[in-house]
Every structure is written in structure tokens, then in C-alpha cells.
Amino acid sequence: MIGLSGGIGSGKSTVAAVWKEHGATIIDADQVARDVVEPGEPALQEIAQEFGEDVLLADGSLDRGLLAQRAFASEARTERLNTIMKPYIRGRVAKLAAESPQPELTVYDVPLLIEHNLEGDLSTIVMVLADEDRRVERLQRDRGMSESDVRNRIQRQATDAQRRAVADIVIENNGTVEELRREALRVWNYLVANCSST
């Protein structure tokens, strides 16, 4: 399975979209994290036992705001939530990859790859990197985020040096969207050819 990662505002989502257009099966880490806490899922029951039954709404769904208040109150509580979630997320990802027409060309689109120590689960890691100022500019323009909010989020994520250290391939995204799309396609064609030759 191929890992695709990059910090907020790096352009990772654009790369994932290009790859999907050209036949990649994309597993979205954020979507998986939402799926495993749907009503009736065992992860949701564990979360309720750990963080209080009142984190469940009347319809059985998760009160994300209340859980966030409790889970992010301390590092220990955040780590406890991660400990509950990780096995369910890993299991769901493995199942989705196994069901893919070409498991070796399945892409795990995961923003916090380094933060969650997922390097060992992936055959190839592709990192999308961009200068911090460009990321700030994009997120202010495209998502209406404030500069301080963007920079705070960047500070809480892995550094580009850490990303480069684990990457097999780095896509630099300091140009136009079209340049990024061309580079994304070039890298995808390389991955397909490399996979076919092994």
C-alpha cells in the first residue's frame, strides 16, 4: 500500500484527486476515522465507556464536540483516545486495501502519517511539501483561515525535515495547481510502472 501524506495546505488532496482520476483506489484516513465511530461500531462503545456515556447523542451518534473537549484536555487523554481508535482504524484500512482491485496500488491518504507512526505499514511513502508561507496563503484564500490559526496548526504537525526523512518520493508544491497536477501524474505513472515491474 502506498502512503500519501503532507501537512495542512501542502496540496496533498490535489495529488490524491489526480491519482484517483487515473485509477488509484484512495483510502481516506479522515473518512475511516469517521466510519469506525458510527452508531453500532465497537469503537464507539469503547469511547463511551472511557469518556462518558453522554458523549453519545440521543440517536446513538457521537457528540464530537464533547468528545474533543474531554479527549484533548490533556496529552494522556488524547493518547487514550488514540489507543482506542488505532486498532479499529488499522483493521478497517487493511480490509479496504484487501478489497481493492490492486492492493499494491491502493493509496492511504493520511495527513498524520508520522504522528501516528504508520511508516512501517506502507510499501512506499510519497510526501507533498510546500513552503510554509505558501501554505498559509493558500489556506487563507481557499478556506478563510486566519494566519495565526494556520501557523499554529503547522507547528503542531511534523516538520518538513521529518517528512523528508521517511519519504521515498517528495513532491514539491511551490508552483501552480497545473504544475502540481502534472507532477502528481508523473509520480503516479512511475508508481504504476514500478509496481508492474516487480
N, C-alpha and C positions, 0 to 999 in steps of 0.2 A: 504494500500500500504506500502511496506517495503522500507525504505530508506537505501541505501548503500553509505557510504562516507569514506573519508580518505584523507590525504594530498598527495601532489605530491611525487611519489616514494614509497608509502606505500604498494602497491600490490593490491589495490582496483580492478584494471582491471582484474587481475588474478582471484580474487574471483568472479567477475561478469561472467567471462568466464566459470568457473566451474558450477556456478548456471544455466547458460544458457544451458550447456550440459545436465543438469538434469531437464530441463523442465521449468525453470523460463522465464517469459516474462520480458525482460530488456528494460526499457526506459532510453535512454542515454541523460542526460541533455545537453551535448555539442551538440549532434545532433539536439535536439529540438530547441536549441538556433539558430542553423544554418537554420533550416527549417522555422522558423517564420519570417525570413528576406529574404526569396526567392522572386524573382520578382513577383509582383502582390499581395503580402501579405500586409495587412493593417499596420502591424508594420513597414514595410519598408517605407511606405508613411509618417508615423509619424516621423520616424527618419530623413527623407529628409527634412521635414518641420522644424524640430528643429535644425538640424546640417548643413543644406545647401543642395540644390538640387544637387550640384556637388559631393556629396558622392555616387551618383548613376552613374555607368558606362554607356557607350553608349548602352549596351544591357539590361539595366534596373537592373542589379545586383549591389550588394553593394560593394563599394570600402572599404574593411575592414581596410586597412592601413590608409586611410584618416580619416575614422570614428574614429579609435583608437587615432590618433593624437589629434582630437578635443574632443573626449569624455573623454580622460584621461588627459586632460590639467589641470583639477582641480577636487577636490572632488565633487564640486557642479555639474559639467558637467557629471561626472561619475554617480552620483546619478540620474541625469535627464535621462540618457540612461537606467539605471536600472528601473526607474519608467515607462518608455515606454514599456520596454521588459517584465516585470514581469507578467502583466495580460495575455499577449499572450502566454507566456511560460506555465503559470499555466493552462490556458484553453486547450492548446494542450496536456499537460500531463494528465489532467482529462479525455480528450477524448480517449487518447490511453489506459489509465487504464480501462475505461469503456468497451472498445472493447476487452480487454484481456479475454481469456477463464476463468481465475481465478483471478479476480481483486485483491482479498486479498493476492495473492501470486505474484503480479506484483511488480517488483523491480525498484525503481527510483535510478539510478546510478548518483549521484550528488556530484561532488567534493566540491562545496562551500555551503554545506547544512547549516552550522551555519552562514556563512557570509550573506546568503540570508534569514535567519530566517524561515527556512522551517520545523522546528521541529513539529509544530502543524498540518502539512498536512499528517503526516506519522503515521502508527499504531505501527511500530517497527523500531528502528534505529540500524543498525549494522555499527560499525566503525572498519576500518582496520588501525592499528597503527604499526609503526616501529621506531626504534631509528634513530635519525637524521643522524648519521654518516653512517648507513647502507643505508639510502635513498640517501644520497649524492653519495656513492659508486655505487649504482645501476644505478642512472641516468647518472653518468659519463660513466659507462660501456655500458649501453643499449641505451642511447640517445645522447651520446657525449657532454653532457652539462658540462660547467665548474663548479668547486666547488663554486665559488662566485655566479654564476647565480642560482644554486640550493639553496644555503643558503639564498639568497635574496628572492627567491620565497617562501621558507618555512616561512621566517619571516613575509611575507605579508598575510599568511594564519592563520586560527585559530590554537591555541595551542593544544597539545595533552590533556592537562588538560581540556580545553573547550570541546573537543570532548568526553572525558570520561564522562563529566558531563551530556551530553544529550543522551549518548548511552544506549541502552537496552542490547546490546551484543557487546563485544570487541573481535576482532580477532587480536592477537599479531603476527606480521610477522617479526621475527628476525632470522629465520632459513632458510631452503632451500625452493625452489619452491615446491618440493614434500610435504614437511611438511605443507606449506600453502594450497596446494590443498586438502590435507586430512582434515585439519581443516575447510576449506570452505565447503566441503561436509558434515562434521559432523554438522555444523551450519545450512546448508540448510535442512538436514533431520530433525533437531529439529524444524525449522520453519514450515516445511510441516506438521509434526506431531502435532505441537501446533495449527496450523491453522485448521487442520481436527478435532481436539478435541473440538473446540469452536463452 
